[in-house]
Structures are given as structure tokens and as C-alpha cells.
Amino acid sequence: MSDEPLLEAHNLVKDYATARVIDNVSLHLNRGETLGLVGESGSGKSTIARLLLRLVEPTSGSITFRASRADDTALRTYDLMRVTPAEMRRLRRKLSIVFQDPYAALNPRMSVRQILAEPFAIHREQPPSGLDARLHELLAEVGLEPSALRRYPHEFSGGQRQRINIARALALRPELLVLDEPVSALDVSVGAQVINLLRDLQQRYGLTYLFISHSMPLVRYLCHRVAVMQRGRIVETGTWSEVCDHPREPYTQQLLAATPELPPLDLRD
């Protein structure tokens, strides 16, 4: 296994007609770690996530991703700014995202079975164990019963819907999972359950996470390293201990001061 980062971005810029929203951002994610991306609303966190996944095109900069091909276990470095459209489609199965709003992210007209089966249809992939077996496995991985397949999103609570979103994101066994404020729309106790689930899944499957959040306590719990964003720039990086316990930047100190501590929860050590 390579010691090189799973993903690296250098000097990413995103310009719109009226403003530059991302200004020369560089970051990397090591295989198997969680990088926390924190900052106030409008700082550019979600835009960075979409740039890394090529859901939004950068104005300039480079993104490299090190992954194996389906027919070869050897790692290969891909320049995501230069790969062909066909190659990018193949790589998308290794890059996945869980969005912030569990209510808006699921099509209300689709059953859970249709939602979880959709990635396999899009990528024309048949799981080795068969589709039904894989769908049952996905539900078990996120703590839901097989009977959920017959139901529709409106029949589930917010926390259950986010579990369905996570199951869909895991369907094709991605290597990188972007978590865009995955618990901010949930109440605190339900959010803690989802965070524990994400931590368990990472330990079980060696997943790499980009965890976007405005909650410094959650970052402290889940993340190995932290990058702080302000107005489209990364102003401070380090381990969670360096950033949360010994912040250098006044902006980071303001974020910490403005974030209330979580009440006692089952956030396991």
C-alpha cells in the first residue's frame, strides 16, 4: 500500500462572475484518516467538497487521486483535471458524498430499494453476491432492517433517512467519502448516533473521510486533522489537538469561542 496521500489538491481556485469564492486552496487526505474542514457559513467549505469530486469545475488548480482499477489492485495516480469523461465516470464509484439535508437528498417517489439500487444501475455493476444480498448488507451496515427496502423516505425519521443516505453512498464501496455537515439537520442525540456509525464504518472498512462541519466538538471527536477555512482560504491546519487546543489564528479562536460544548452524549472514545 502506498504511503502517498489518497487525494491531493493544489492551488484550487473557483471564480464566479461576481467574486472569487475559493482562493488558492491546497490540502491532502491520507488514506484511512478523517480531515475536518471547518469554518463559518459562506466560507467555502461545501464548494471545496464539490470541486474535489468534480461536481463543480475549478477555475484553476490540480487534483490528484490515487486508487486502484477494478481489474487491478495496484494503485494508480489519476489527475482528475485531465482524465477522460469515461475515466471520470469509472472513478466516481470510488468517490462519494453524504449531503447535509437528509430530507432533500432522497427522492420521495422512490422506494429505499430503488434508492440503494440506483448506483448499481448507473454504473452498470452487478454485486458479486447479487443485488438483493448487497442491498440487505448495506441496510445492516447502517443499522436498518431489511423491511426498509419496501418503504419510502417519508416513512422514516431524519436520523433513519441519513442512514439511508450513508448506505447509498457506501453502495459501490468508495475509498473517499465526503460528509457535508451530515448531522447539522438532526437533533443532537440522533446526530451522535450517526457520528458513531460513521466512526464504526471507517474502522471497519478503512474509509477516508472529508468531514465538513461548523461544530468544533464533533471535529475534535471524529477528525485526525483539521483545516480551518475563512473567506475561501485555508488559514490554519494541524492535528485536532493543535488546532482545537492551541489555535494560532484569531479566526480559529473565534470559532472555538462561538461553538458551545455538546451536552453529555454517547460519543465513545
C-alpha positions as CSV (number, residue, x, y, z in Angstrom):
1,M,0.0,0.0,0.0
2,S,1.3,3.4,-0.9
3,D,2.3,5.9,1.7
4,E,1.3,8.8,-0.6
5,P,-2.0,10.6,0.2
6,L,-5.2,9.3,-1.3
7,L,-6.1,12.7,-2.6
8,E,-4.2,16.0,-3.0
9,A,-5.4,19.4,-4.2
10,H,-3.0,22.2,-5.1
11,N,-3.9,25.9,-5.6
12,L,-7.6,25.4,-6.2
13,V,-9.4,28.5,-7.5
14,K,-13.0,29.0,-8.2
15,D,-14.2,32.2,-9.7
16,Y,-17.8,33.2,-10.4
17,A,-18.9,36.2,-12.4
18,T,-19.0,38.5,-9.3
19,A,-16.5,37.0,-6.9
20,R,-13.7,34.6,-6.2
21,V,-15.1,32.1,-3.8
22,I,-12.1,29.7,-3.5
23,D,-8.6,31.3,-3.4
24,N,-5.6,29.0,-3.9
25,V,-6.6,26.2,-1.5
26,S,-4.3,23.3,-1.1
27,L,-5.0,20.2,1.0
28,H,-4.5,16.5,1.2
29,L,-6.2,13.5,2.7
30,N,-4.3,10.5,3.9
31,R,-5.7,7.0,3.3
32,G,-7.9,6.0,6.3
33,E,-8.0,9.3,8.0
34,T,-10.6,12.0,8.6
35,L,-9.8,15.5,7.7
36,G,-12.2,18.1,9.2
37,L,-13.0,21.2,7.2
38,V,-14.4,23.9,9.4
39,G,-15.5,27.5,9.1
40,E,-18.5,29.8,9.3
41,S,-21.3,29.6,6.7
42,G,-20.2,31.0,3.4
43,S,-16.5,30.3,4.0
44,G,-16.3,27.9,1.0
45,K,-16.4,24.5,2.7
46,S,-19.1,22.9,0.5
47,T,-17.7,24.4,-2.6
48,I,-14.3,22.8,-1.9
49,A,-16.1,19.4,-1.5
50,R,-17.8,19.8,-4.8
51,L,-14.6,20.8,-6.5
52,L,-12.7,17.8,-5.2
53,L,-15.4,15.5,-6.5
54,R,-15.6,17.4,-9.9
55,L,-19.3,18.2,-9.3
56,V,-18.2,21.8,-9.8
57,E,-15.3,22.6,-12.2
58,P,-12.4,24.5,-10.7
59,T,-11.2,27.7,-12.5
60,S,-7.6,26.5,-12.0
61,G,-5.6,24.2,-9.8
62,S,-4.8,20.5,-9.7
63,I,-6.4,17.4,-8.0
64,T,-4.7,14.0,-7.9
65,F,-6.4,10.8,-6.7
66,R,-4.6,7.5,-6.0
67,A,-6.8,4.5,-6.4
68,S,-6.8,1.0,-7.9
69,R,-8.6,-0.1,-11.0
70,A,-11.4,-2.6,-10.8
71,D,-9.3,-5.2,-12.5
72,D,-6.0,-4.4,-10.7
73,T,-5.1,-3.9,-7.1
74,A,-2.1,-1.8,-7.8
75,L,-2.5,1.9,-7.0
76,R,-2.5,4.4,-9.9
77,T,-2.3,8.2,-9.7
78,Y,-5.1,10.0,-11.6
79,D,-5.0,13.7,-12.5
80,L,-8.7,14.5,-12.0
81,M,-8.4,17.6,-14.1
82,R,-7.1,15.7,-17.1
83,V,-8.9,12.3,-17.0
84,T,-11.3,11.5,-19.8
85,P,-15.0,11.7,-19.2
86,A,-15.2,7.9,-19.3
87,E,-12.3,7.5,-16.8
88,M,-14.0,10.1,-14.5
89,R,-17.2,8.0,-14.6
90,R,-15.3,5.0,-13.5
91,L,-13.6,6.9,-10.7
92,R,-16.9,8.2,-9.4
93,R,-17.6,4.9,-7.8
94,K,-14.6,5.5,-5.6
95,L,-15.7,9.0,-4.6
96,S,-19.0,9.5,-2.8
97,I,-20.8,12.2,-0.8
98,V,-23.4,12.4,2.0
99,F,-25.3,15.7,1.8
100,Q,-26.4,17.9,4.7
101,D,-30.2,17.6,4.4
102,P,-31.5,14.0,4.8
103,Y,-34.9,15.1,3.8
104,A,-34.0,16.8,0.4
105,A,-31.3,14.2,-0.5
106,L,-33.8,11.3,-1.1
107,N,-36.3,11.2,-3.9
108,P,-39.7,10.9,-2.2
109,R,-41.1,8.9,-5.2
110,M,-38.5,6.2,-4.9
111,S,-38.6,3.3,-2.5
112,V,-35.5,2.6,-0.4
113,R,-34.8,-0.4,-2.7
114,Q,-34.8,1.8,-5.7
115,I,-32.6,4.4,-4.0
116,L,-30.0,1.9,-3.0
117,A,-30.1,0.1,-6.3
118,E,-29.6,3.3,-8.3
119,P,-25.8,3.4,-8.0
120,F,-25.5,-0.1,-9.4
121,A,-27.8,0.8,-12.3
122,I,-25.9,4.0,-13.1
123,H,-22.5,2.3,-13.1
124,R,-23.9,-0.9,-14.7
125,E,-22.4,-3.0,-11.9
126,Q,-23.8,-6.3,-10.5
127,P,-22.6,-7.1,-7.0
128,P,-20.7,-10.4,-6.8
129,S,-23.2,-11.6,-4.2
130,G,-26.2,-10.4,-6.2
131,L,-28.1,-7.2,-5.9
132,D,-30.6,-8.3,-3.2
133,A,-27.8,-9.6,-1.0
134,R,-25.9,-6.4,-1.3
135,L,-28.9,-4.2,-0.5
136,H,-29.6,-6.2,2.6
137,E,-25.9,-5.9,3.5
138,L,-26.0,-2.1,3.1
139,L,-29.0,-1.8,5.4
140,A,-27.3,-4.0,8.0
141,E,-24.2,-1.8,7.8
142,V,-26.2,1.3,8.8
143,G,-28.4,-0.4,11.4
144,L,-31.7,-0.7,9.4
145,E,-33.9,-3.8,8.9
146,P,-34.4,-5.5,5.5
147,S,-38.1,-4.4,5.6
148,A,-36.9,-0.9,5.0
149,L,-36.5,-1.7,1.3
150,R,-40.2,-1.7,0.7
151,R,-40.8,1.7,2.3
152,Y,-40.5,5.3,1.1
153,P,-38.5,8.2,2.6
154,H,-41.5,9.9,4.3
155,E,-41.9,6.8,6.4
156,F,-38.6,7.4,8.2
157,S,-37.2,9.8,10.8
158,G,-34.5,12.2,10.0
159,G,-31.8,10.0,11.5
160,Q,-33.0,7.0,9.6
161,R,-33.1,9.0,6.4
162,Q,-29.5,10.0,6.9
163,R,-28.6,6.3,7.5
164,I,-30.2,5.6,4.1
165,N,-28.1,8.3,2.5
166,I,-25.0,6.8,4.1
167,A,-25.9,3.3,2.8
168,R,-26.4,4.7,-0.7
169,A,-23.0,6.5,-0.5
170,L,-21.4,3.2,0.5
171,A,-23.1,1.1,-2.2
172,L,-20.1,0.8,-4.6
173,R,-17.5,0.6,-1.7
174,P,-15.9,4.0,-2.2
175,E,-12.5,4.9,-1.0
176,L,-13.3,8.6,-0.2
177,L,-16.5,9.7,1.5
178,V,-17.3,13.4,1.7
179,L,-19.6,14.2,4.6
180,D,-21.1,17.7,4.1
181,E,-22.4,18.6,7.6
182,P,-24.1,15.2,7.8
183,V,-25.7,15.8,11.2
184,S,-26.5,19.5,11.3
185,A,-30.1,18.9,10.4
186,L,-30.6,16.3,13.1
187,D,-31.2,16.8,16.8
188,V,-28.2,16.3,19.0
189,S,-28.8,12.8,20.3
190,V,-29.7,11.4,16.9
191,G,-26.7,13.2,15.4
192,A,-24.4,11.5,17.9
193,Q,-25.7,8.1,16.8
194,V,-24.9,8.9,13.2
195,I,-21.4,10.1,14.1
196,N,-20.7,6.9,16.0
197,L,-22.0,4.9,13.0
198,L,-19.6,6.8,10.7
199,R,-16.7,6.2,13.1
200,D,-17.5,2.4,13.2
201,L,-17.8,2.2,9.4
202,Q,-14.4,3.9,9.0
203,Q,-12.7,1.5,11.4
204,R,-14.4,-1.5,9.7
205,Y,-13.7,-0.6,6.1
206,G,-10.7,1.8,6.2
207,L,-12.6,4.6,4.7
208,T,-11.2,8.1,4.2
209,Y,-13.5,11.0,5.2
210,L,-13.6,14.7,4.4
211,F,-15.8,15.9,7.3
212,I,-17.3,19.3,6.8
213,S,-18.7,20.9,9.9
214,H,-19.2,24.1,11.9
215,S,-19.1,22.1,15.2
216,M,-15.7,22.0,16.8
217,P,-16.6,19.4,19.4
218,L,-17.6,17.0,16.6
219,V,-14.4,17.7,14.8
220,R,-12.5,17.0,18.0
221,Y,-14.2,13.7,18.3
222,L,-14.1,12.4,14.7
223,C,-11.2,14.0,13.0
224,H,-7.5,13.3,12.9
225,R,-6.6,16.6,11.3
226,V,-8.4,19.9,10.8
227,A,-8.3,22.6,8.2
228,V,-9.9,26.0,9.0
229,M,-11.5,28.0,6.2
230,Q,-12.1,31.7,6.1
231,R,-13.4,33.6,3.1
232,G,-12.3,31.0,0.6
233,R,-8.9,30.3,2.0
234,I,-7.4,27.8,4.5
235,V,-5.9,29.8,7.3
236,E,-4.8,27.1,9.7
237,T,-4.2,23.3,9.6
238,G,-2.9,20.7,12.0
239,T,-4.0,17.8,14.2
240,W,-7.2,18.3,16.0
241,S,-5.2,18.8,19.2
242,E,-3.0,21.5,17.6
243,V,-6.0,23.4,16.2
244,C,-8.6,22.9,18.9
245,D,-6.3,23.1,22.0
246,H,-3.7,25.5,20.7
247,P,-5.2,27.6,17.9
248,R,-2.8,30.1,16.3
249,E,-5.2,32.2,14.2
250,P,-7.6,34.7,15.8
251,Y,-10.3,33.4,13.5
252,T,-9.9,29.8,14.8
253,Q,-10.1,31.2,18.3
254,Q,-13.3,33.0,17.5
255,L,-14.8,29.7,16.0
256,L,-13.9,27.8,19.2
257,A,-15.3,30.6,21.4
258,A,-18.6,30.7,19.4
259,T,-19.2,26.9,19.4
260,P,-21.0,25.6,22.5
261,E,-19.8,22.4,24.0
262,L,-22.0,19.4,23.3
263,P,-24.2,18.1,26.2
264,P,-23.2,14.7,27.6
265,L,-23.7,12.2,24.8
266,D,-22.7,8.7,23.9
267,L,-19.8,9.9,21.8
268,R,-17.5,6.9,22.5
269,D,-13.7,7.3,23.0
